[in-house]
Amino acid sequence: MTTINITPLALTNLTEFLAGQKAAPSVRVHQTSAGCSGPQDGFLALSVDTPNDFDFKTTAGDLTLLISRKLLDVTGDVTIDYKTVGGESGFVVETQKIMPVQELDCGGCTSCFE
């Protein structure tokens, strides 16, 4: 079964980052956009969002992790990690499969996976 995984270090840092939220937030994995140029090939990001009917949902700690089912079909398993490289730290989202833009069926200034 294809899913979203999160490393313990990423879960700790994401939970701390979101500590001020009133309720346990939902965190979405989504493809980054280049605005009207459409999606960026292979780059995923995280954002706080509300679940919808098109999402695959899983929980980790107090967080709900979201990704659209269509995007998950393209990416395969997704892993959220937290890494430090060259003195800079941040979240890294890795995919099982390479994400070719032409398969994503996204046009310019619209949402790719709704």
Secondary structure, DSSP 8 states (H G I E B T S, - for coil): ---EEE-HHHHHHHHHHTTT-SS--EEEEEEEE-GGG-EEEEEEEEEEE---TTEEEEEETTEEEEEEHHHHHHH-SEEEEEEEETTEEEEEEEESS---GGGT---TTS-TT-
